[in-house]
């Protein structure tokens, strides 16, 4: 299959698979949502970067020498576990994800639903994370979904119950989170929201 070096070589109204995605060698970052290309936002803001880095550090330190692993964007997640690249039609790049099943990890990323996903809202992507990804992660049965609002210094934590997300709690920067997916991990949000 020929390499695609410019997004302009693609038909944005056409559906693609992960097999196609692997041939794309252009600079723009994209996600594949049920076969359709979605261009990602340009470089993240300083607040987004700080929040992402601070959260990643908390997870990373806690998970050292543990079974679960933490990854940050850009990191490809094929939400539905598939045996063939032609079967995968959704590939996302969450800001942060925790994967506890070693069988889901390969050299190209994650092939199956992570245990926990964090998305940090930007002004340009809030609808995508609040609606599209919310539904995708729920359908894929990602057990815990965090949506962070860097400017408001708020974090919504959703838990999957009966295959539907339920808002567990809306946290503010004064709160402390006990992470359900990672028993024993406690995060002080004032440290995470510090820029």
ABEGO torsion letter per residue (X at the ends): XBBBABAAABBAABBBBAAAAAABBBABBBBBBGGBBBBBBBBBBAAAAAAAAAAAAAAAAAABGBABBBBBOBBBBBABBBABAAABABBBBBABBBBABAAABBAAEBBEBBABBBBBBBAAAAAAAAAAAAAAAAAAGBABBBBBBAAAGBBBBBBBBGGBBBBABBBBAABBBBBAABBGBBBBAAAAABX
